[in-house]
Amino acid sequence: MKSILSIFMMFLLVGMSNAQGGRVTTATIKTSAECGSCKERLEDKLNYTAGIKYAELNLEDKNLTVKFNPKKISLDEIRKVISFTGYDADRITADPKSVEKLPACCKPGGMKK
């Protein structure tokens, strides 16, 4: 009985990991983030976006590392999410209306003022 239960649990765990799994791709996106508030805002938005497994911003070099499932979201869609959050994302510029909604410190050049 114990071995049957162990086998069942093994199949259950394998099935769950396959259902959640799929291929995960990692990308680095250059942003226009300025401060800790930018970091929190971007990470919160991306980490709760469907298809994204993980997002972390390095403020020193302004690079955002994103792990995502390309079957659920594309890299260009991720860049658009970043743009509509108010930040540049590689070659896609920040949405001007979204930039206006950011706190002063998060706007381009905001930390230099």
C-alpha positions as semicolon CSV with decimal commas, in nm:
position;residue;x (nm);y (nm);z (nm)
1;M;0,000;0,000;0,000
2;K;0,281;0,237;0,090
3;S;0,456;0,177;-0,244
4;I;0,133;0,236;-0,438
5;L;0,085;0,564;-0,258
6;S;0,448;0,662;-0,332
7;I;0,406;0,585;-0,702
8;F;0,080;0,783;-0,714
9;M;0,246;1,084;-0,547
10;M;0,536;1,066;-0,795
11;F;0,297;1,072;-1,093
12;L;0,101;1,355;-0,936
13;L;0,415;1,566;-0,889
14;V;0,539;1,497;-1,243
15;G;0,198;1,589;-1,384
16;M;0,186;1,912;-1,186
17;S;0,534;2,018;-1,297
18;N;0,447;1,949;-1,662
19;A;0,122;2,144;-1,636
20;Q;0,301;2,446;-1,490
21;G;0,607;2,401;-1,702
22;G;0,662;2,454;-2,062
23;R;0,963;2,628;-2,193
24;V;1,101;2,922;-1,998
25;T;1,309;3,186;-2,173
26;T;1,526;3,450;-2,006
27;A;1,569;3,798;-2,152
28;T;1,740;4,118;-2,043
29;I;1,565;4,446;-2,122
30;K;1,725;4,789;-2,087
31;T;1,490;5,029;-1,905
32;S;1,476;5,395;-1,811
33;A;1,411;5,318;-1,442
34;E;1,550;5,573;-1,197
35;C;1,497;5,462;-0,836
36;G;1,372;5,206;-0,589
37;S;1,011;5,305;-0,655
38;C;1,066;5,230;-1,025
39;K;1,212;4,891;-0,933
40;E;0,915;4,805;-0,712
41;R;0,662;4,929;-0,969
42;L;0,815;4,734;-1,260
43;E;0,874;4,413;-1,065
44;D;0,521;4,420;-0,919
45;K;0,363;4,478;-1,260
46;L;0,565;4,211;-1,439
47;N;0,559;3,947;-1,167
48;Y;0,178;3,958;-1,180
49;T;0,157;3,945;-1,560
50;A;0,040;3,615;-1,710
51;G;0,323;3,420;-1,870
52;I;0,599;3,588;-1,671
53;K;0,765;3,365;-1,413
54;Y;1,015;3,614;-1,269
55;A;1,126;3,973;-1,315
56;E;1,403;4,160;-1,136
57;L;1,548;4,504;-1,207
58;N;1,912;4,591;-1,145
59;L;1,910;4,966;-1,079
60;E;2,286;5,006;-1,127
61;D;2,274;4,918;-1,497
62;K;1,895;4,961;-1,544
63;N;1,868;4,609;-1,687
64;L;1,556;4,409;-1,619
65;T;1,592;4,030;-1,620
66;V;1,271;3,853;-1,715
67;K;1,198;3,480;-1,719
68;F;0,887;3,402;-1,919
69;N;0,694;3,137;-2,112
70;P;0,707;3,239;-2,481
71;K;0,395;3,031;-2,549
72;K;0,200;3,268;-2,322
73;I;0,368;3,606;-2,378
74;S;0,618;3,742;-2,629
75;L;0,920;3,960;-2,561
76;D;0,757;4,246;-2,752
77;E;0,442;4,213;-2,537
78;I;0,663;4,236;-2,226
79;R;0,826;4,549;-2,365
80;K;0,479;4,698;-2,422
81;V;0,381;4,624;-2,061
82;I;0,695;4,807;-1,949
83;S;0,615;5,100;-2,180
84;F;0,258;5,127;-2,051
85;T;0,397;5,122;-1,697
86;G;0,588;5,440;-1,787
87;Y;0,938;5,322;-1,878
88;D;1,148;5,272;-2,190
89;A;1,204;4,907;-2,282
90;D;1,494;4,861;-2,524
91;R;1,383;5,026;-2,848
92;I;1,024;5,092;-2,731
93;T;0,983;5,430;-2,567
94;A;0,770;5,487;-2,261
95;D;0,405;5,574;-2,315
96;P;0,387;5,954;-2,255
97;K;0,055;5,935;-2,066
98;S;0,198;5,669;-1,835
99;V;0,513;5,874;-1,773
100;E;0,298;6,170;-1,663
101;K;0,136;5,951;-1,396
102;L;0,474;5,855;-1,241
103;P;0,605;6,029;-0,929
104;A;0,864;6,301;-1,004
105;C;1,156;6,082;-0,897
106;C;1,055;5,813;-1,147
107;K;1,026;6,040;-1,451
108;P;1,324;6,060;-1,689
109;G;1,600;6,252;-1,512
110;G;1,392;6,264;-1,194
111;M;1,675;6,149;-0,967
112;K;1,904;6,425;-1,102
113;K;1,671;6,711;-1,007
